[in-house]
Structures are given as C-alpha cells and as structure tokens.
Amino acid sequence: MSDLSNKYEWNGINLEDLRQVMDPPADKAVASIFESKSMRHLATELKKMAENDDLASGDMPDELKDFLSEEQNRDFSDK
C-alpha cells in the first residue's frame, strides 16, 4: 500500500483541509452559475475573459460578476 499522505499537499499546505473552509463570495458565484438558465453563455463569457483579460460581462449573474471583479482587483503578496 502506498503512502498518500502528500497527495493533497501543495507548498506545504494540506489542500484537503482547505476544502472544509467556506468562501461565501465564491460559493454565491458558483450557485449563481447553477441557477442560471444559460450555462453555455456563461462558459462563453468566461472563455472570452480568459482570452482577453476583459472585465466581467454585464450578461452574467450579479454574484458571479461581483466575484470576478473582486478577484481581478485582488492584490497578491508573498505571504
């Protein structure tokens, strides 16, 4: 039997533990996708954003648009 203790580890962080941490803005964004009647349209819009570094489209659910806008403006650090 192999040791799988490091299977979900990245940079010393146990990713399995992080699965239990709540992220309300991300949870709301994902819920808005599932509640949307136009998942194909949302996938197209997200692909356009990835290809062009565009801001979130006005055609997205507010929760998803807010989440994406917030993430695009996030400052990242080494900490």
N, C-alpha and C positions, 0 to 999 in steps of 0.2 A: 504494500500500500504506500502510495507516495504522500509526501507532506504537502498539503495545500494551504498551509498557514499564511504564505505570502501571496497567494493567488489574487487577492483583492487589495494588495498594498501598492501604493504609488508614492514615491518620495517620502517614505516613512509614515504615510497616512493610511490607516485602515479604511478603505472605501466602503466596506460592508457596514462599518459603524456609521458612516455618513448617510447611508440610506435611511436611517431612522431619524435624521434631523429634518425638521419641517422647514419649508421655504414658501411661505404664503404667496408672495408675488408670482413665483414660478408655478405653484400649484394652481393659482387662478388662471394663469396664462394657458396652461395645459387643459384645464377644464373648459375654457372658452373655445379651444380647438375642437374638443369632443362634442361640445354643444352646437358648434357651427354646422350649418347645413351645406357648407361649401368647402369641405376639406381639400378638394383638388385645387380650388382657387387659392386657399391659404398656402398650400405647398408651392404653388407657382410664385406667389408673392415672396415667400421666404427664400426661394431659389434666386429670384431677382435681387433681393437684398444681399445675399451671399456673393453673387457675381459682381455687383456694382457698388457695394458698401453704401447702399442707399438707406435712408431712414425708413422707419416703419410706414407702410402704406395706410392711407385713410380707410381702405376697404377691409381692414382687419377688425376683429372684436377689440373693444377698448382695453380689456385686460391684457390681451396679447400685445397690442400696440404700446401700452404703458410699460410693460415688462421689457420689450425690446428697446424702447427708447432709453429706459433707465440703464440697461446693460450697455448700450452703446456709449453712454456718458460716464461709465464707471471708470474710476482711476484705479489702476492696479499697482501693487507695490511688491517688493521682495518679501514682505512679512506675511 
